[in-house]
């Protein structure tokens, strides 16, 4: 069956092809009556017109597509895959409300270039990038032209050209220590693998724990987690991310542990009721603010505006406190 074109709509609606283009591409600098606009839209629906995203992007100067990129690693466990799945689902919901399409891509942690070429060809309007090595970030960022905002999600990279939305780990660990003060048992930390070295260093520096009190959970060492938790029986543990928190809570039964999960995904409701939580305002996590920041830069390319977001901004970092 032949695909309906703008010429078909123009012929049926008895208007020019230019008028059809103005209406379907929502060009607002042309004087078109409401009656004509409705007739064109009704005709397009009647003929089952499917717009060309490529043509629309040429008219608007935007593709209407955003990208969510995250790194894949052979050490990733099921908890990391659940985290990325939830991240993609929430990003898709944000895009849908804002009228964007979403391209989700997991890139190789060591060699991202072959994967990034796919994104570059789609000419996306903005990019959210989650957890990537400093060296790989350089390789990724050069694939996007100037004017395409790249916002980094929970990544510490010393580069003033890019904005980073991060959890305030210093504040979060200080609050955890304050709330668990006076209770018995050793303190410990369980977290997932973190690809970005500076992010991992920031977390460990903020935790202020000895190496033997830190367990970095991977797909290859998950069977050793119960022994680690048993050595801290009756202790107080901090766990980063709700999906890791579910795994730790299940492995720590009958060990009399006081667990506090730093909720970085906005999914505190997934945790058992006896697990303590530290959450961001409205339990949203960093994604909502990162999306808001990216949208601001897309919409403000030709404006002299200043971004105002929640959390404390320092340099090009926007820090989200937990409570």
N, C-alpha and C positions, 0 to 999 in steps of 0.2 A: 504494500500500500504506500502511495506517494505521501511524503511528509508535507504538511500544510506550510505554506510560506506567507510572508507578509503581503505578497502580491495577491494571493488568494483571499486574504482578509479584506484588503483594499477593494477588490472587485465585488465581494459580497456586501460590504458595508457602504459601497459607493463613496469612497473617500480616496485620497491619494496615499501612495505607499509611505510618503514622508509623514503624513498624519498618523498612520498606523505605527510607525517607528517611534514617533514622539510619545504616543499614548502608552505603548507597551514598555518602553524604556523609561517611562516616568520623567520625561524631560519637562521641567516646569517653567521654562522661559518662552513658551509658545502659547498663544491665545487659542485655546480649543474649548469649545462649549461643552458643558456637562452632557448634553444630549449626544454629541458626537463621540465623546469619550466613552460613554456607556454603550453606544452602538458598536464601537470597535471592540470593547472588552467582551460584550455578549457574543459577537461574531467569532472572536478568537476562541471563546469557550465552546461555542457550537461546533466549530471546525476542529476542535481538539488540537489547538496550536501548542507546540512545545518550543519554548524560546531557546535560541542558541546562546549558551553562556559565553562563548568566545566573542560573538557579535555584541552582546550586551556589555561585556567588559571594555570593548573598544569605545563604545558610546559613553560609558560612565567614567572611564579611566580607572576602573576598579574591577577586579575579578569576582568579587562577592564571595571569596573563599579564604578561610583561615586555616592554618596548619598547626597541629599539635605533634611535636616530635619528642620522642624519648629514646633512650639507649637500651639496647638489648645486651644481655651478658649471660654467658653459659652458667654463671653461678646464681642466677636469679631463681628464687623459689616460687612456689605457688602464691605466697603472700604478696610478692612483688607484682606478679601478673594480675592479681586481684586489684592491687593499687592502681596499676595503669588502666585496667578495665574501667574502674570507677571514675578515674580521671577523664577518660575519653567520653564516658556517658554524661558526666556533668558538663564537660566542654561542649558536647553536642547540644545539650539543652540550652546553654547560654547562647550558642550560635543561632539556634532555631528562633529564640526569642528576639534576637537582634537582626534576623533576616540574612544570616550567612550560611554558607555550606562549610562543612568541615572535612579536612583531609588529615587522617591520623596515620602516622608512620613510625614504626620502631626501627631505629638505625643501629648498625653495628657499633659497639662501643669503641672498637679499635680502628675501624675503617669506615667512617660514615659517608664518604664522598659518593660512592656508587648509588646509595639510597637517596641522598639529597638531590641528585640530578632529577629525580622524578618530581620532587616538590618545586624545583626551580622552573621546570617546564610548565607548571600550572600557573605560574605568576600570581602567587597568593598575595593578599593584602597585608597580612601580618602573621607572625610566628610566635607560638609559645614553646619554649624549649625546657624540658625537664631532665635534670641530672645528666651531666656530660663532663668528660674530662676537659681540662684546660686546653690541651693540645688539639683535641677533636673539635672544640668549640671554634677555634680559628679556622679549621677546615670547613666547618659548617657555615659560619657567618659570611665567608667570602662569596658564597653562592647566591646571596641575595643582594639586589641592587639597593642603592641609597634610597631612602624613603620608605622602605619596608621595615616596620618596627619589629624588633626581636626582643621579647621579654623573657627573662630567665626565671624559671620557677624553682625556688629553693636551691639555687646554685650560687656559690661564692666565687666570683671571678673578678679580678682587679682590672676592670676595663671601663673607663668613664663613658664610653659610647653606648653602653647598654644598661638598661634598668633591670634590677633584680628584686624579686619579691621573695622574702625569706622569713622563716620563723626566727623570733628572737630567742635563741637558745640560751644565752646568758641569763636573761630574765626568767625563762621557763625552768632552768635547773635551780636557780636561786629560790624560786617559789616552791619547787619540789622539796628542797632541803629544809626550807622554813616550815612547811606543812608536816613534814615527817620528823621534825626535831623532837628529841626526847623519847622516841620509841626505840626499842631494842633491835638488835640484829644488824648485819652488815648491809651497806648500800651496794647496789649493783645496777648495771645498765645492759639492756638488750636492744640491739638495733639491726636493721637490714643492711646489706651492702650498699655503700654510697660510692658511685663512680667518681664524682668530683673530689679530688684530694683536699682542696681548701675547705669544702663543706664538712668533710669528715674531721679535719683538724679543728674546725670551729666547734663542732659538737663535742669532741673529746676534751678540748680545753675547757669548755663550759661545764662539763660533767664533773671535773675534778676528782676522778677516780683512778685507782691503780689499774694497770693493764689486766691483772688477773680478775678484776671485777667487771670487765667489759666483755660481752659476747657478741660478735658480729655474725649474724645468722646468714647462712648460705644454703643452697640446695645440697651441698656436699657435707655439711656438718650438722644438719638438723637433728641427727640421731644423738649428738653429744649434748644437746641443750638440756635434757632432763638431769644429767649429771652435774652440769653447771648450776642449775637451779637448786639441786639438792645440797650443794656445798654452801648455799646461802639460805638454808632453811630458817624460817622465822625472820628473814631480812626484809629490806625495803627496796623494791626495784622500780626503776624508770624504764619504760618501753617506748620506743619511737614508732609511731604509726599504728592505727587501729588494726590493720590486718596482721601485723606482727603481734600486736597485743592479743588478738584472739588465739593465735598459735601458742603464745607463752602462757596465757590463762589456762588453756587446755592441758599444757605440760606441767603445770605447777600445782595440780590438785593435791590436797592433803599435806602441802609443804608449809602452810601457815605464812605465806608471803603476802606482804602488802604491796600490791602492784599499782603504779600510777602510769597511765598511758598518755603520752603527748599526742593529742589528736590533730594530725596534720592533714587529714583528708576530708574533714567535715563529716565523719561517719561515727560519731561517738555512740550512736544508738546500737551499733553492732556488738558492743562489749557487754560482758556479763554485769549484772547489777552490783556485784561486790568489788569491781575494779574501779579505782579512782581515776578521774580524768582531768586533764588540763586542756581546755579548748579555746579557740579564738572566738572573737565576738560573733554571736549568732551561729556559732559552730559551722562557719563557712569554709575555713581553710584558706590557703593562699590563692587558690585558683580564681575565685571571684574577683579579687583585687587585681590580679595579673591580667585577667580578661578586660576589666574596666580600664586599666592603664593602656593596654594595647589598642582598645577602641578609641581612647582619647587621642592617641597619636595618629591613628588612621583618619579620624574626623577633623583633626586640627592641623593638617599639613599646611593649609593656607591661612591659618589663623594664628594670632599671637596670644595663646592661652597658656595658663599655668595649671598643671595637674594638681588636684587636691584629693588625696586618698586617706583612708584610715591608717592607723599605725604611725610610727615615728620614722621619718625619712632622714637618712644620713648619707650624703654623697648621692650616688645613684642606686643605693639600696633602699627599699621600703621594708621596714621590719615590723612583723606582726607579733604582738604579745599574746601569750596564753594566760588563761585565768582559771 
